[in-house]
Amino acid sequence: MQTTQNHPQPGSFRDKMFLSLYTLLWILLTPVLTVVMLRRGHNSSTQELRRLPERFGFGPAVQHTGGYLFHCVSVGEVVAAAPLIKQLKTLRPDSTITVTTTTSTGSERLLALFGNTVQHCYLPFDMPFTMNKLLKRLKPERLVIVEVELWPNMIDLCWSREIPVTVINARMTNRSASRYQKLRWLAIPMLKKLSKVCAQGQRDYENYLKLGVAEDKIILTNNIKFDLPDVDVATLRHQVTRTYATDAHKVIVAGSTHAPEEELLLETYQQLKHEYPQLLLVLVPRHPQRFEQVFQLCQHQNMKVVRSSTSAQCQTDTDILLADQMGILRQLYAMADIVFVGGSLSDRGGHNALEPAQLGIPIIMGPSQYNNPQICSTLEAGGALCTVRDETDLVNQCRNWLKEPEAAKRKGLSGQHTIAENAGALQATLKILITS
């Protein structure tokens, strides 16, 4: 249902009033957010303390201005945007590329991928004076928002400065669309200021349309995550199994897990271990602040645990390999016989299943898949992904694939074929960024 037919044009007095109220809320919340970040920086020894001024728009002078300003929330968006940024750097070597992130893990991933060949800043709190400082410092010619996180003041300031704002690989879940509808007095004027929306799927296209974005501004490019860089699967698998000494094990890798998924996976492991003594469970928690918590959970259940950060290798009696480092999930997927993708048995919308699919590994996910519905449905239709409802289903599916490894291998190979068939969104998106 269209809700914006009689809405004033963006920039009206009514819109400015609502935007001012939104800004006032930010001003009231900023002291609280600052204290939270100070504590987080102190407790985790991150760069939060040193780089806190960037949250207010301050920061060191940048070497280059102009060009593209990409906003990536965290690790997932950085990884999704990386192939696009690499191609832009090749096609337009003289263009400046700056990337903002909201999280320190996103910043670390960007540094690992690009070093100092792109500029990085933390995104400031969304207030006019903080965002204005950022835009004055960077002077971008285009703002590119990757997938999600649309900030009203940032978009309003770009609109008033005639800086085009493009949302690429745009994701708009039904839940998010419902929230935007409830806040339509703020959200709809913001959405009208977008220059282009490159939707990653039909659901996202339709939700942006229902929220009032003009049809000529929305393009169904499909999901750029299907355009994965080539990888030598055999070599990667050989390297990682040698690193962790897992060649004698049957391996289940659980990637990007949330509570209570680790508990469910440990229970699953205990049930299957009696039938498959050589079974190894690899746990990769989504957030680094949970590494110690998950380690203690394993210890409490008397599991023999190897932590990746210790560089120790797995022994024949090792139960759990706990990945307590960032940026190694893809390597760990390569040694799996079965992959569970997290955030799906907990209600987190499910994380990206394409990396294990590219490696030819059969995938299990829970029913919560709203973050990547197109990816999940496409992989499931191709036979690479199996959706389970609960722990009982999880145990049964793992048992089936452990019992019939050739059938599991065929499922995994179908994922590689599915990815090849759905590639192409990256080039479509790149063309939009260069020509429009």
C-alpha positions in Angstrom: 0.0 0.0 0.0 1.4 3.4 -1.0 1.5 5.8 2.0 3.2 8.8 0.6 1.1 10.1 -2.3 0.0 13.3 -0.4 3.2 13.7 1.5 5.0 17.1 1.1 8.1 17.3 -0.9 11.3 16.7 1.1 12.6 20.0 2.6 9.1 21.2 3.7 8.7 22.9 7.1 7.0 19.8 8.5 9.9 17.6 7.4 12.4 20.0 8.9 10.5 20.0 12.2 10.5 16.2 12.4 14.2 16.1 11.5 14.9 18.7 14.3 13.1 16.5 16.8 15.1 13.5 15.6 18.3 15.5 16.1 17.2 16.6 19.6 16.8 12.9 20.5 20.4 12.3 19.3 21.7 15.2 21.4 20.0 13.7 24.5 21.4 10.2 23.8 24.9 11.2 22.9 26.3 11.4 26.4 25.0 7.9 27.1 26.5 6.5 23.9 29.8 8.2 24.6 30.0 6.6 28.0 29.2 3.2 26.5 32.0 3.6 23.9 34.5 4.7 26.5 33.8 1.7 28.6 33.9 -0.6 25.6 37.2 0.9 24.5 38.7 0.5 28.0 37.5 -3.0 28.5 38.5 -4.4 25.1 41.7 -2.4 24.5 40.4 -1.3 21.1 41.0 1.9 19.3 37.6 3.3 20.6 39.3 5.7 23.0 41.8 7.1 20.6 39.3 7.4 17.8 36.3 8.6 19.8 36.5 12.2 18.3 35.6 10.7 14.9 32.2 9.9 16.3 31.8 13.7 16.5 33.1 14.4 13.0 36.6 15.3 14.1 39.6 13.4 12.8 43.0 13.8 11.2 43.3 15.7 7.9 42.7 13.3 5.0 45.3 13.0 2.2 42.7 13.1 -0.6 39.2 14.6 -0.9 36.4 14.0 -3.4 35.6 10.8 -5.1 33.4 8.0 -3.5 32.4 7.8 0.1 31.2 4.3 0.9 29.4 3.6 4.2 29.7 0.0 5.4 28.2 -0.8 8.8 30.5 -3.7 9.8 32.3 -6.7 8.5 29.6 -8.1 6.3 29.1 -4.9 4.4 32.8 -4.4 4.0 33.2 -7.9 2.5 30.3 -7.3 0.2 31.6 -4.0 -1.1 35.2 -5.1 -1.4 35.1 -6.5 -5.0 33.2 -3.4 -6.1 35.8 -1.1 -4.6 38.6 -3.1 -6.1 37.1 -2.7 -9.6 36.4 1.0 -9.0 40.1 1.4 -8.1 41.1 -0.3 -11.3 38.7 1.6 -13.6 39.2 5.0 -11.8 42.6 4.9 -10.3 42.6 8.7 -9.7 39.4 8.7 -7.7 39.6 8.9 -4.0 37.7 6.1 -2.1 36.9 6.6 1.6 35.0 4.1 3.6 33.2 4.7 6.9 32.2 2.0 9.3 30.2 1.9 12.5 32.1 -0.9 14.2 35.8 -1.5 15.0 35.6 -5.0 13.5 34.5 -3.4 10.2 37.5 -1.1 10.4 39.8 -4.0 11.0 38.4 -6.0 8.1 38.8 -3.0 5.8 42.5 -2.6 6.9 43.1 -6.3 6.2 41.6 -6.1 2.7 43.0 -2.7 1.5 45.7 -1.6 3.9 46.2 2.2 3.3 45.0 2.2 -0.3 41.6 3.4 0.8 40.8 6.0 3.5 38.8 5.1 6.6 36.8 7.0 9.2 34.3 6.0 11.8 30.8 7.3 10.9 29.9 10.2 13.2 26.7 10.3 15.3 23.9 11.3 13.0 23.6 15.0 14.0 23.9 17.9 11.5 27.0 19.4 13.0 28.9 16.1 13.3 28.0 14.9 9.8 28.7 18.4 8.4 32.2 18.2 9.7 32.7 14.8 8.0 31.4 16.0 4.7 33.5 19.2 4.8 36.6 17.2 5.6 36.0 14.6 2.8 34.2 16.6 0.2 32.8 13.4 -1.5 31.3 13.5 -4.9 29.0 10.6 -4.2 27.8 8.7 -1.1 27.4 5.0 -1.5 25.5 3.2 1.3 26.0 -0.6 1.3 22.9 -2.6 2.1 21.5 -0.9 5.2 21.8 1.8 7.8 20.2 4.9 6.3 20.8 8.0 8.5 18.4 10.9 8.1 20.8 13.8 8.8 23.6 12.4 6.7 21.2 11.9 3.7 19.7 15.3 4.2 23.0 17.1 4.2 24.1 15.2 1.1 20.8 16.2 -0.6 21.2 19.9 0.3 24.8 19.8 -1.0 23.7 18.0 -4.2 25.8 15.0 -3.4 24.0 11.9 -5.0 23.2 9.1 -2.5 23.1 5.6 -3.9 22.2 2.5 -1.9 23.8 -0.6 -3.4 22.9 -4.2 -2.7 20.0 -2.5 -0.9 18.2 -4.6 1.7 14.8 -3.8 3.0 13.3 -6.6 5.0 9.6 -6.7 5.8 10.4 -6.0 9.4 12.4 -2.9 8.5 9.8 -1.7 6.1 7.2 -2.0 8.9 9.4 0.1 11.2 9.9 2.7 8.5 6.1 2.9 8.1 5.7 3.5 11.8 8.3 6.3 11.6 7.1 7.6 8.2 7.1 11.2 9.3 11.0 10.9 9.4 11.7 8.0 7.1 9.7 8.9 4.0 11.2 12.3 3.4 14.7 10.7 3.8 13.9 8.0 1.3 12.7 10.6 -1.2 16.2 12.2 -1.1 17.9 9.0 -2.4 19.3 9.2 -6.0 19.4 5.5 -6.8 18.5 2.3 -5.0 20.0 -0.9 -6.3 17.8 -3.6 -4.8 19.4 -7.0 -4.0 16.1 -8.9 -4.4 12.4 -8.7 -5.4 11.3 -8.3 -1.8 13.7 -5.4 -1.3 12.6 -3.7 -4.6 8.9 -3.9 -3.6 9.4 -2.7 -0.1 11.3 0.4 -1.3 8.6 1.0 -3.8 5.9 0.7 -1.1 7.8 3.2 1.1 7.5 5.8 -1.7 10.8 5.7 -3.5 10.0 6.6 -7.2 10.1 3.6 -9.5 12.6 5.3 -11.8 15.1 5.4 -8.9 14.9 1.7 -8.1 16.8 -0.9 -10.1 16.7 -4.6 -9.4 20.4 -5.4 -9.8 20.2 -8.6 -7.6 22.8 -9.5 -5.0 26.4 -8.5 -5.6 27.4 -11.2 -3.0 27.0 -13.8 -5.7 30.0 -12.3 -7.5 32.6 -13.9 -5.4 36.4 -13.7 -6.2 37.9 -16.9 -7.5 39.4 -19.2 -5.0 41.5 -22.4 -5.4 39.4 -24.6 -3.1 41.7 -27.6 -3.1 44.7 -25.5 -2.2 42.9 -23.6 0.5 41.5 -26.8 2.0 45.0 -28.4 2.1 46.5 -25.4 3.8 43.9 -25.0 6.5 43.7 -28.8 7.3 47.5 -28.8 7.7 47.4 -25.6 9.9 44.9 -27.1 12.3 45.8 -30.8 11.8 42.2 -31.8 11.0 42.7 -34.2 8.1 41.8 -37.2 10.3 38.6 -35.6 11.5 35.1 -35.3 10.2 34.5 -31.6 10.6 31.3 -29.5 11.2 32.0 -25.8 11.0 29.4 -23.5 12.7 30.0 -20.0 11.4 28.8 -16.6 12.8 27.0 -18.1 15.7 24.9 -16.3 18.4 23.5 -17.5 21.7 21.9 -20.0 22.2 23.2 -21.6 19.0 26.5 -22.7 20.6 24.6 -24.7 23.2 22.4 -26.4 20.6 25.5 -27.2 18.5 27.3 -28.7 21.5 24.3 -30.9 22.3 24.2 -31.9 18.6 27.9 -32.7 18.8 27.5 -34.9 21.9 24.8 -36.9 20.2 26.8 -37.5 17.1 30.2 -38.1 18.7 29.2 -41.6 19.9 28.5 -42.6 16.2 31.4 -40.7 14.7 34.4 -40.6 17.2 36.5 -38.7 14.8 34.0 -35.8 14.7 35.3 -32.2 15.3 33.1 -29.2 15.9 34.5 -25.8 14.9 32.7 -22.9 16.6 33.1 -19.4 15.2 31.1 -16.9 17.3 29.9 -13.8 15.4 31.1 -11.2 17.9 34.6 -11.2 19.5 33.2 -10.1 22.9 31.6 -13.6 23.2 34.8 -15.6 22.5 35.6 -16.1 26.2 31.9 -16.8 27.1 31.8 -19.6 24.5 35.1 -21.0 25.7 33.7 -21.2 29.2 30.6 -22.9 27.9 32.7 -25.6 26.2 34.8 -26.0 29.4 31.7 -26.3 31.5 30.6 -29.3 29.4 34.1 -30.9 29.8 35.0 -30.5 26.1 38.6 -30.6 25.0 39.0 -27.3 23.3 41.7 -25.8 21.1 41.7 -22.0 20.6 42.8 -20.8 17.2 44.6 -17.8 18.8 47.1 -20.2 20.5 48.3 -21.7 17.2 47.9 -25.1 18.7 46.9 -28.0 16.5 43.9 -30.3 17.0 44.6 -33.8 18.5 42.7 -37.0 17.8 40.7 -36.4 21.0 40.0 -32.7 20.4 36.3 -32.0 20.6 36.1 -28.3 19.8 38.2 -25.9 17.7 37.1 -22.4 18.9 37.9 -19.6 16.4 38.7 -16.7 18.7 40.2 -14.5 16.0 38.5 -12.4 13.4 38.9 -12.8 9.6 39.5 -16.6 9.5 36.0 -17.9 8.9 36.4 -18.5 5.2 39.6 -20.6 5.8 37.8 -22.6 8.4 34.8 -23.3 6.1 37.3 -24.8 3.6 38.0 -27.8 5.9 34.4 -28.5 6.6 32.4 -31.6 5.7 29.2 -29.8 6.8 28.6 -26.1 7.5 26.0 -24.6 9.8 25.5 -20.8 9.2 24.5 -19.0 12.4 22.0 -16.4 13.3 19.4 -18.7 11.9 18.4 -20.9 14.9 18.5 -17.7 16.9 16.2 -15.0 15.5 19.0 -12.9 13.9 18.0 -13.3 10.2 20.8 -15.7 9.3 24.2 -14.7 7.9 25.7 -15.1 4.5 25.8 -18.7 3.2 27.6 -18.0 0.0 31.2 -18.5 1.2 30.7 -22.1 2.2 28.6 -22.6 -1.0 31.4 -21.4 -3.1 33.7 -23.9 -1.4 31.4 -26.7 -2.3 30.3 -27.5 1.3 26.7 -28.6 2.0 25.0 -26.0 4.3 22.5 -26.2 7.1 20.5 -23.2 8.4 17.7 -22.6 10.8 14.4 -20.9 9.8 15.5 -17.3 10.5 16.7 -16.2 7.1 15.2 -12.8 6.6 18.5 -11.0 6.2 19.4 -12.9 3.1 16.1 -14.4 1.8 17.2 -14.4 -1.9 20.5 -16.0 -1.2 18.9 -18.7 1.0 16.0 -19.5 -1.3 18.3 -19.6 -4.3 20.8 -22.0 -2.6 18.0 -24.1 -1.2 16.3 -24.4 -4.6 19.7 -25.4 -6.1 20.0 -28.1 -3.5 23.0 -26.7 -1.6 21.2 -25.6 1.6 18.9 -27.5 4.0 16.7 -25.6 6.4 16.1 -27.2 9.8 13.5 -26.2 12.4 15.2 -27.1 15.6 17.9 -29.2 17.3 16.3 -32.5 16.4 16.3 -31.6 12.7 19.9 -30.4 13.0 21.1 -33.7 14.5 19.2 -35.7 11.9 20.5 -33.7 9.0 24.1 -33.8 10.2 23.7 -37.6 10.7 22.4 -38.1 7.2 25.2 -36.2 5.6 27.9 -37.9 7.8 26.4 -41.3 6.9 26.3 -40.5 3.1 29.3 -38.3 2.3 29.0 -38.7 -1.4 25.4 -37.4 -1.3 26.6 -34.5 0.9 29.4 -33.8 -1.6 26.9 -33.5 -4.5 24.9 -31.1 -2.4 27.9 -29.0 -1.9 28.9 -28.9 -5.6 25.4 -27.8 -6.5 26.1 -24.6 -4.5 29.0 -23.8 -6.7 26.9 -24.2 -9.8 24.1 -22.0 -8.3 26.6 -19.2 -7.6 27.9 -19.3 -11.1 24.4 -19.1 -12.5 23.5 -16.0 -10.4 26.6 -13.9 -10.8 26.4 -10.5 -12.7 25.0 -8.0 -10.2 28.5 -6.6 -9.5 28.9 -5.4 -13.1 25.4 -3.9 -13.2 26.0 -2.0 -9.9 29.4 -0.8 -11.1 27.9 0.6 -14.3 25.4 2.6 -12.2 28.1 4.1 -10.0 30.2 5.1 -13.0 27.6 6.4 -15.4 24.8 7.9 -13.3 
